[in-house]
Structures are given as structure tokens and as C-alpha cells.
Amino acid sequence: MRDFHFPGRSPVLAQNGVCATSHPLAAKVAVEMLERGGNAMDAAIAGAVLLGICEPQMTGIGGDCFVLFNSGGGDEIRALNGSGRAPAAASAAALREKGHSTVPLYAPEAVTIPTAIDAFCRLSADWGKLGLDAILEPAIRYAEDGVPVAPRVAFDWPEAAKALQGHGKAHYLINGAVPTVGQMFAAPGQAEVLRRIAKDGRDAFYTGEVAEDMVAALQELGGVHTLEDFAAAESFYSEPVSGNYKGTDLVEHPPNGQGATAILMLNILAQFDLAGMDPFGAERAHIEAEAAKLAYDARNRFIADPDHMARLEHMLSMETAKKLAALIDPKRAMAAARPVSEAVHKDTIYITVVDRDRMAVSLIYSIFHGFGSGIASEKFGVLLQNRGAGFSLEEGHPNEMAGGKRPMHTIIPGMLRRAGKVVMPFGVMGGAYQPNGHARVVTNMIDYGMEPQDAIDAPRSFSDAGKMKVEKGYTDAVRAELAEMGHDVEVPDGPLGGGQAIVIREDGVLEGASDPRKDGIALGY
């Protein structure tokens, strides 16, 4: 239990259902879906789509998603891959010939075919109860009428807006200016797109006028995207991957997501006595940073489109983790992992819902960088992701860009399972930080006995691209000690990511937790 002398958040306790996410309107809408007789899938989709209006710099219908879920409170966890492919004519060789060593972030070459809408339509049909018209109605209403810009969204918007270009500026600025806290932001073009999807399903997005609008925006900037590329977009089901950490299974979405990185990182950390370290001291932060460097290096070498990846078992092997752990010097920092792509970013949303039947949904949904590629369609204002920046341009790399191929993704939903039972859907936003964030939350709970809200609230550190980012929650003495170990320490401009979780307690009560680093809440009924 937290110390009530200090600011903080209490966990949210409820019996019939809980949603935890990064914006209160989305949490409210999700719970309303449950109260109307919908299930966790209905609620998660309704909340996620609305988040594209509430946090447009983070996500939207021009993006991708990954989902983990069980059905009817069962213990089998399923995965749904809603990530898009590069257009058929995409070519790494063509970009290399132009002198590029990485995929340009804010160009049509970075735009893969957004596949979240296909995923949401598939999940609604296969597992939902209310139907698309009901679950999209709140997002349509808010997109039409507008939502007040929340504080964290207003904090992120000015920097993210630098990516906006052309039609993107017209749709995501207000009279040419970045919106401020409390100012109303509306997206009537997206409201119309969602109306059409509610009526006609995924084809309303991937064919016809909406698809033509997106393709035209890309082609006018030199993109090789075609209507055929959009019509072919398709999500698919796959088998999750998992690893055991001290009696608890961490279940992750398989590649092309980076979930295996979190499992490898925990396997490395299992070789050290974390429980004997100060949770907020330099020793723990150092060991975690070194484990992250090694796990991320493996990610950069191996993770790719599942049709092109051959080393997944190697990443998940405890033998691999032991060999990597032996490379860590407890007193000295090693060099950073060599990046293989432009796969570092800050922006995504996460939503988790558990309903009265204990169906649990863990859903993450993103346009990659802030405002994605910055490219929006002219008529409807669909902002397009820049997930193609997750490709490598290295010839022969498993993650090398190619037509019809999916890039390596940073977004990962998670679940914890104990004795075969689903006990906690959770996620940590923050781009490249996400595997480190999953490992940090899990070790906070297991090694240090923190409750989920405390585990999410706790200060974070992250070794990223040669910099050791240490949040303000750490002391200056810890930062100095890390610098002495050889880390290039800095206090990041903004906090590291954000997270949500819902514990399915043994007493039948649901316990929701939501990160104060974001505007959101956990809400139950």
C-alpha cells in the first residue's frame, strides 16, 4: 500500500470489469461498452479507436496494432498481428542507390500499409459481441464534435508536429498553430471514414474513396503505393511466445514485434541477484542497462517479418541468455548496441480491458514516430504511419526492406501468466523502451514485491543509442555513480514511456493501474 502522506495513485478495484489506458475519455468509453453488454474485445477496440482522436500524435487509423487476448476467461492466450506490409514495389536497393543508409523517416518510403483497421474488424467479427456500428459510435461522435486537448498530449504535440507536412498540417494544426491544453481538436474527415467502416467494414477503408485518398497523398510525394497494396492488407492470428521468470510466465506477441527481446532481457537478468540490490540504486540500473544492450543487439540482428526470421528459438533460449550475461561487467558499462534501423521512437498507445467473464485484452496501437510520417490524406485526413522506418537497408539482413514484407516493430502487448492462469494483461509504451519497460515492471513486482501501481509509478532508466536516460525520480548520487561506471548519463526531456496493467486477483476482484506519466486512468464498474 502506498504512503498516503505523499502524492500518488491508488489502484482501481472493481468486480465486473476494468479498463486501463492513457486517456480518461477512452477508459470511460471502454467501460460504457462493458456496461452495455459488450465484452473486453468490444471495449478495447472502442477505446483504442477513440485514442486516435484523443492522442493523434500517438496513434490513429493510419497505423498498426498487435493484440494478445484470451476468450471467455480461458487460459489459452491468442495473438493477432495487425501490422502492415511494405508496398509491392518497395525496394531497399533503390534507397541504397539514392544514398540512404536508413529508411527516411518522413517520406512515403517509410509508409507501410496500415493494417489496424483490418485487425479491429476481424477481432470484432470473431470475438466481439456488439458489432462495429456500436463500438465505433463513440469515436465517430468525438471525432465530429472534438475533444479537449489533454495536458500530456499538449506537451507532446509541439515537438511531434515538426513532422507534419502538406495535408498533415491542415488536419492536425488549428489555424496553423499547435493546439494548447483544453483547446478542442476535431477530425471530421476521420469521423466520416469511421462511419463508412461501421456500415461496410474493412473494405470501406481499403478500397474505394478512402483508399484512393491515401494512395493519392502518397503518390504525389513519389510513393510507389497502389490501390492493390491497400486492398491486400490483412491481419492474421499467430502463436504467442513466452518465457518464465521465477515462476511467472511473461507472454509476448511473436515477431515481427520485439516481444522476444523482453523475454531475452529477463532471462539475462535472471542470472543476477536483483532482489539483493537497491531497486532505485545504481547497481540495479547498471545491470539492467547492460542486459538491455545485449538483448537489443540480438533484436537488431534477428527480429524481422515472421516469414523471414530463423533465429527466434536462439533468442528465447536460456543458454543464449547465460552466455550473454557472462559478458556483463558489474562495474563497467559496455558499448551501446549497434542500431540496424531507425526503430527508436516515443509514440504509441496501450489499452487493456478485463470483463466480468475474465476475458482479458492487451492491445497496443501506433503510428510509430510522433504523427507518424507526417503525411495525411487530403480529403479525410488519415495520418499515415512511418513503420517502414523499422526496416534495415543492409543487404541480406532478415529485416531488409522488400516489397510485401513487414518491418520489425517496437510495439508489444504483454500478459503475465502464473500456474497456467492469466493473471495480468499489461503494456508499457515508449517505442524502443518497451522491452526494457516490460522487464522493469516484471522485476519490480517479482524481485521487489511492488504492487502493480507502484511498479508502474517507480522511476525508470534506459540505455538508448549511447545515452543512459535516468528519470528525475533517481537521485543525483545514483546518476553520478552510473557516470563513474562509464554511462553517458542524461535526464530525459520527458518521462520514459507510460504503462497500464490489470491484475486478475485470486479473490475475484480486478485491480487496475495506470501510469501518471500519461493523462489516463484505470476505471472499473
N, C-alpha and C positions, 0 to 999 in steps of 0.2 A: 504493500500500500504506500502511496506517495505521502510525503510530508506536507500537510496542509498549511504549514507556515509559508510555503513558497508557491509561486505561480506554477501551474501545471495543468494537466488534463486528467480527469478520472476516466476509467474505462466506461463504455456504454454497455449496460446489461439489459437484455431483453429475452423473451422466450419464443416469440413467434417468428421473428426474422430480424436481420440486421444488414445494413449496407454501410460500408466504409469507403470513402473516396475523397477526392481533393477539392470538391466544391459543394457547399451545402445544398444548393438547388438540385444537383444531381442525386445526392443522397436522399433528399425528400421525395423526388420523383420515383426513385427505385423503391422506397418503402411504400409509396402510394400504389405502385404496381402489385406489391405483395398483398396489400390490404384489399385490392380489387379482385383477388383470387388468382393472380399470376404467380409464377414460380420464380426461383432465383435467376433463371436464364432470361425471362422476360424483364425482370428488374435490372439486371446488369446491362442488357442491351439498351434499354430505355435511358438509363443513367449515362452510359458511355456516349451515346449519340448526342445527348444534351451537352456533355462536356466539350464537344467540338464547338459549341456556341459559347459556353461559359469560359473556356480556355482555348481560344482559337489558335494561339501561338504554339500550343502543345499538341493538338490533335485535330482531326476532322475527317469528313467523309472521303477526302482525297488521300487517306492513309491506309495503314495496315494494322492488323491485330493478331495476337496469339491468345488462346483461351485454354485453361485447364478446368475441368468440371467433373463432378460425379452426378449420378442421376438418382433421384428419389432417396437420398440419404445412403446410397450404397457405397461400398468401399472401392469399387473399380474407378480409377481416375482415367479420363479420356483427354486427348489433346486435339485441338482444332487449329490448323495453320492457316491464317488469313493473310499471308504475305504474298506480295505480287512479284511477277516476273519482269525482267527487262524486255523491252520491245524486241520483236524477232530480228530486227536489223541492227541491234546494238552490237558494238564491236570494240573490244579492248585495243586491238591493233590499230584501229582508226584513231583512237585517242592518243595512243603512243606516237603515232605518226605526226600528230599535231603538237607534240612536245609535252604532253601531260604525263606525270608520274602517278597522279591520283585522279580520281574522277572529280571534275569541277563541281563544287557544291551547289551553286545557284545557276544551273544551266539545265537545259532539257535532258542532257545526257545522264543526269542524276535521277531522273524521274522514272521509277518503275510503275507498273500498272497497279493502282490502288485496289486492294482486294478485301478491305474490311467490310464493305457493304455486302459483297457476296457471302462473307462469313456470317454476318449478322442475319441475313436472310436464311441461310442454311440452318443456323442454330435455332432460329425462331421456328422454322418449319419442323425440324427434327425433335426439338426438346422443349420448346415454349408452349404456353397454353393460351395466351391472349390474342395472338396474331399481330402482324406488322402494323396494321392500322391503329391498334390500341397502343402499342409500345412506342410508336413514333409520334403520336399526337402531342405529348408534352414538348418535345424538341421542336416540332413544327410551330407550336404556339410561341415558344420563347424566341425562336429564330425570327418570327414575324414581328413580335412586339418588342423584343430586345431584352437584355439582362444588364443590370448594373455591373460595371467592371469592378471586380474584387481586388483587394489590396495586393495580394501576391501576383495576380495577373497584371495589374498596373505596373508592378515592379519589373516584371519580365518583358513587357511589351516594347519599351523604347529600344532596347538592345536587339531584340528579335526582329523588330520592324525594319532594321537596316537591310534585311534580306529581301524585303518586298520590292517588286518591280512591276511596271506596267499595270495590268488589271489588278494585281495584288494590292497595290496602293489604293486603288479606287474602292476596293471592297473591305480592306482591313485598316484603313485610317478613316477618321471622321473629319470631313472638311480639310483633308490633307494633313491632319495632325494626329499624333498618338493620343488615344483616349486616356483620361485620368480616372482616378478612383471615384466610383459612383456614377460615371457617365454611362449612358445607355448605349450598348452595342447591339445592333440587329443585323441579321443576314437573310433578307427576304428571298434572295436567289436560292439559298440553301433550303429555305422553307418550302419553296416550290419543288425542288428536287426530292425532298423527303416526302411530300405529298404524292408525287408520282411513284416513288418506291413503295409507299404504303398501299397504293392502289394496284400496281403492276409488278411489284417485286424487283429482283435484281436487274432484270432486263431494262427497266426504266433508267437505270444508271449506266449500264454498259453498252447499250445500243440506243439509237435514236438521237434526239436533240441534245441530251445531256452529254453523251459520249462525243458527239460532233463538236460541242463547245469546248470540251477538254482537249481533244485532238487538235483543233484549230489553234488553240493557245500554244500548244507545244510545237506544232509545225511552223508557226510564224516566227519562232525563235530558232528554227533549224532542227527541231526534234524529228526522229525517224519513226515516231509512234503512228499507228494506224488504227482505224476502227476495228479491224480484225484482232489486233492486240487486246483491245478493251473487251470485245465480245468473248474472247477466250479466257478471261480472268476466272479463276476457280480456286476456292479454298478446299482443304482436304483434311481428313482425320488422320491422326498418327498416334504412335505409342509414346507415352512419356518416358523419360529417363529418371533414374533415382540413385541416390547414394545414402548410406547410413552413417550418421554422426552420433556416436554414443547412445545408441538405442532409438534414435529418431530418424526417420527417412525424410530426406529432402527430395521432393518430386518436382521435376522441372520439365518444361517444354523441350522437345528434342531439336536438333539443328533443322533449319538454318538459324534458329535462335541460339543465344550464347549460354543457355542454362547449364550445359555441361561444365562451363567454366566455374560456376558456383560450386558444383559438386567436387570438382578437382581442387578448388581452393580449400574447401572444408576437409578434404582428405589430407591435404598438406598440413593444415592447422592441427589435425588430429595427432600429428607426430610431436606436438609440443604441449607442455603443461599450461595451457591458457588459464585454467582455473586457479593456478598458483600465482598469476600475475595480477597487478592492479588493472581493473577494467579500463581506467582512464589514465593509465601511465604510459610512458614512452616504450617500455618493453613490449607490451601487447600491440601497440600501434606499429612498431617496427616489424615484429614478426608477421603481422597481418599484411603490411605493405610488401614485404618480400614474397610472401605466399601469393599475393595478387600479381606481382610482376611475373612470377613463374607461370601461374595459371593463365594469365592474359597472353603471355608469349605462346603458350600452347594453342589458345584460342585463335590467335592471329595466324598460326601456321596451318591449322586443321579445319576449323569450322567453316562450312560452306553449305550450299544447296544440298539437301539430303541425297539427291541423286548423284552428287559428285564428291561426297565425303566418305573416306575409307578408314579414318583413324578414331572413330568415336569410342570404341572399346578401349583403345590406348589411353584416351583422356580420362575415362571413368575408372581405370584400373588403380587399385590401391598400390600396386607395385610401382607404377609411374609416380604416384604421389610421394612414396617413400624416397625414391631416387631424387626427386626434385627437392624435397625437404632437406636432404643431406647437403644441398648446395647453399643453404641459408647460413650466413654468419650472424650469430645472435647479437653481435656488437657493431656490425658494419653494413651499410647499405650497398646493394649491388646496382648495376646499371639498369635503366628502365628497359622494358620490353620494346623491341623494335616494332613500330606500327606498320601494319601491312595495308591499311586503307584509311580513309577519312571517317572512321567509325566511332569517333568520340563526339558526343553531343549531350545536351542537357534536358531535352524536352520530350515529355510523354505524359500520359495519364494512366492511372491504375484505378480499378474499381473491383471490389469484392462484395458478394452478397451470399448470405445463407438464409434459406427459408425454413418454414415450420416443419417440412419433411426432411430437413437437413441436406437438401441439395445445396452444394457449395460451388460457386463460380468464381474463378480467379481470372480476370480479364485485363489485358494491357493493350493500349491502342495509341498510335503515334503517327506523326508526320516527320519524324526524325529530328532535324535541327529546328530551331525556333522559326515558325512559319515555313517550315519545310524548304522547298526550292525557291520560295518567294514568287512562284508562278501560279497565277489563278486564271480560271477560265473567265471569258469576258461577260457572258450573259448571267451565269448562275453563281459566279464567284467561288467555284470549287477550288480550294487551295491544294496544290499537288505536292506530295512528299518528295524528299530527295534521298530515298532509301538506296538508290543506285550508288551513292557515295560510299556505301558499305562494301562495294566490290573492290577487289585488288586489280591493278593493271599489270601485275607481274606475270609474265608469260609462263604458262604451265601451272600456276598456283591453283589449288582446288577452288578457290573463291575468285578466280579470274572472271571479269565481266564477259558475258556472252549472251547472244540472243536467246530469249526464252528461259533464262536462268534466274534463280532467286539469289539475292545477295545475303551475306552474313548479316544477321540482325542483332541489335543490342537489347531489344525489349524481351523481357522474360517474366511471365507469371509464375508464382510458386505455390506449393502446398506442402504442409508437413503431415506426416502420417506416423502413427505410433501403434505398434502391435496390430498392424493391418487396418487401422481405423483412421479416417481423415480427421485430423484434429485442428488444422488451421490453414485456411487459404490466406495468402499474403503476397505482397509485392512491394518492391522498393523502386521508385522512379529514379531517373538520373543518368540515363544514357550508359556510358561505359561503366559508371559506378555500380550498376545493378547487381552483377555477381558478387562484388565486394559487399554491397548492401545486404544481399541475402545472407552471406556468411556472417556479417556483423550482427544482424538481428538474431540469427540462429545461435551464435555463440554467446551473445548477451543473455539469451534465455537459458541455454543449457549449461554453460560454464559459470555464469554469474547469477543465475536464479532470478533474473529480472522478469517482471510481468510484461506482457506484450506492449502495453502503452509505454512503460519505462524503457523497454528495449528499443522502441522506435524513437523516443524522445532523446535518448542518450547521445552525447557528442560523437561526431564521426571524423574519420581521417581517410585519406585516399591518395595513394601514389599514382599519379596520372601524367603521362607524357613528360616524365623527368621532374615533375614538381610534386612535393609532398604537401597536399592540401589538408590543413588542420583547422577545423572549425573553431570559432571563438569559445566554445564550451570547454576547450582544453586550457590548461594554464600555460603561462609563458615559460615556466620551468620545463614543462614537457616539450614545448617547441624547441627550446634551447638544447635539450638532451638529444632530440631527434636530429638537430643540425650537427651536433658533435659526432653522431653516427654516420654522417655523410649525406643526409637527406637535404634536398633543396626545399626548405620549408616556406610555405606562404599561407596566409589566411585568405580563403577564397572570398570573392566579392559577395557571392550568395551562398546559402547553405547547400550541403551535399544532398541532393535528391529529396525525396519525400516517401512516406510509406503508409500502408494500411494493412490491417490484419483483423481477422475474426476467429476467435477461439471457440470451438465446439466443446464446451466443458462437460466433464463426466456427470455433473449434476443436472444436465439438460439445459442449462442456461447458456445463451450466446454472449460472448464478450467482445465488443468491437473496440478497435484502437485506430486512431488517425493522427498523422504527423502534424505537429504545429508549424512545420516549415512550409506548409501549404495552407490554403484558405479553408480546407474541407473539414469534415466531421465524420464520426460514426453516428448512425441513427438507427433506432430499432422501434419495434412496436410489440 
